[in-house]
Amino acid sequence: MNPSSCSRSRCCPRPGSRFRSVSAMCLCDLAALLAPWLSLDAPYPATVRERLFTPLRTFWLFLSQVLSADGTCREAVRKAQAWLAVSEAGETSPSTSAFCQARRRIKEAWLRLISQRLIETVESTTLRGERWRDHDVKVIDGSSVSMPDTRVNRKRWPQPKGQRPGCGFPVARIVGVFSLATGVLLALRNGSLETQERAL
């Protein structure tokens, strides 16, 4: 179940329209689109048992899920079923349990390594004319995100002071550093609302 090795004529027929959004792409087309920049040969930092949803398969399905208009685990599993049926003549259960467990098992260190390689590849291919006065300009922006109202989250990410206890959600402050030339997110930091963006 490798999207880059499946038969395009069987698995990914060309659509009638010349253009289509990334959210509607099948896994083969998504892999082909990202192949020049996305390297997934980074060594996985753990021993992997023989499972249907290997880290590599889970990565592609999770990425497809994030980019899809539906965004549900059920839709990701449907793509896995179609992928298996066409490329390996196999099948899997329509249950989302195994896929959700596989997502939780993905090591953050592996994703960070993939991200770093992606950044290096994109930044190294930036043309001189795309840089402002031949400088690598960085854009810094801050925002905030809310999270599920759990005891662990409330302890680490306190609610805004203006909210009555039990009436809001834990909120984290985030600051990102972007490349002006490519738009790539180069670095991300987070902290509680008590931490100023400038400090992050």
N, C-alpha and C positions, 0 to 999 in steps of 0.2 A: 504494500500500500504506500507507494512513493509517488507523489503527484508529478514529479518531473520525468518519470519513466513510463507513464501510462500511454496508451494509444490514443492520440488526439482524435483520430477519425471515429473511434468508437465511443470514447469517454467524453470528448469535448467537441461536439459538432459546432461548426461556425453558425452564429445566429444570423437571421435574415438582415437585421440592421447592422450597419457598419460599426456603430458605437454601442457600448453598453457600460453601465456603471460597474465599479469594482464590487459593489455589494451583491451583484447578480452573477459574478464570475464563479465558475466551477473551480474546484481545487487545482486542476491542471493549469488552467489559465492564470490563476492567482500565483502559482509557483513560477510559471514562465515569466510573468510580469516582474516579479521581485528577484528572479535569479541573478541578474547582473549586480545586485547590491547586497542581497541577503545570503550570508554564508552560515550554514547550519552544521558544519563539520567540527564545531567546537566539541572537545571531549566532555561527555556528561559526567558530572562530579559525584556519581553514585553507581552502585551495581544495579542493573535493571533486570527484573524478572521477565520471562517470556510472556508478554500479554498482548492482547489485540491493540490496545491503545498504548503504544510505545511513546516515549517522550517526543520523538520526531512527528509521529502521526498526530499526537495530541496538540503539538505546537501548531500545525497547519490547520487543524479543525478549530482550535481556539481562535486563531487569527481570523479565519473565515467567519467565525461566529461574531467576533467584535466588529468586523467590517460589514456584516450583512444587515439588511433593513429589519429583519425579524429579530435577530440577536438572541434567540433562545437556544438552550441546550438541545431541545427536541429537533430543531432545524439542523444543528450541527451533526447530530446522530443520523439524521436522514441522509445528509451528504456522505457520511461514512458508509452507510448502507449501499448507496449508489456507487461509491468509489470501489468498495469491495466487490460488489456484484459484477462490475465491468472489468476492473483491472486484475482481479484474482479469482473470479468466479466463486467468491465466498459470501458469507452472510453473517449478520450479527443481530442481536436482539434490539428492538426499538426502544428499550429502556434507556434512560439517560444516566442511570446510577453509575455504571462503569466509567463513562466519559467524565462525569463530575468528579469522581474519585481520582481519575488520572490527572485532571487539571490541578487538584490539590497537591498531587505528588510532584509536580514540576518544580525543580530546584531553581530558586531565584538567582543563584550564582550563575547558572547556565544561561538564563535569560539576559542577565547583565553582560555576560561575555558576548553573546550574540548582538546585543545592542551596541556594545563598544566597537565591535568589528563593523557593524553597519555604519556607524558614525564615521569611522576612519575611512571606509570605502567611499562614502558620499563626499566627504570633505576633500579627499585626495583627488577627486575627479572634477572639482570645481574649476572652471576656466578663469583665467586671470581677469577677463573682462566682466565677470560676474561679481567681482569683489569691488567694494567701494574704495577708489583710489589705491587699489592693490593692498588693502588692509582686510584682515579677518575681523569684521565687526560682529560683536555679540549683542543680542537684544535680551534684556532681562525683564520678566513680567511676573507678577504675583497674583494669586487668587486664593480661593478657599473651597473646600469640599466637605460635604456632610457625609456621615457614615451611619450604619445601623446603630440604634440606641441600645447598646449592650453595656454591661457593667465594666468589661475590659476597656471598651472604647471611651466610656465616660471618664475612666480614671486617667487614660493617656491623653485624650483629646477633650478637655473640658468644654462644656457648652458656653456660648456667649453669655457674658454677665447679665445682659438685659433680659434673658429668658428666664421664665419661672421654672424651677426644678420639675422635671418630668414632662415638660411641655415642648421640648425641642430635641435636637439631635446633636451628638458630638460633632465638632467642626475642627478640621485641620487647616493650617495655613500652608500653602505651597508656593515655591518660587522656582521658575524655570529659566534656563539660559539657552537661547536659540542662536543659530547661525543666521545672520541676515541674508547671506548669499543663497543658502540652500533651504532654510526653514527647518532644519533638523534640530530636534531637542538634544542639546549637548549634555545637560546636567539638570538634575532635579533635587530639590531639598524640601523637607517638610518639617513642620513644628507645630506646637499648639498656638492658639490665638494669642497667648501671652508673649510669644516671640515675634518681634517686629520683622517685617519683610527684609529690611536692610541688613539685619543680623544674619538672616538665612543666606 
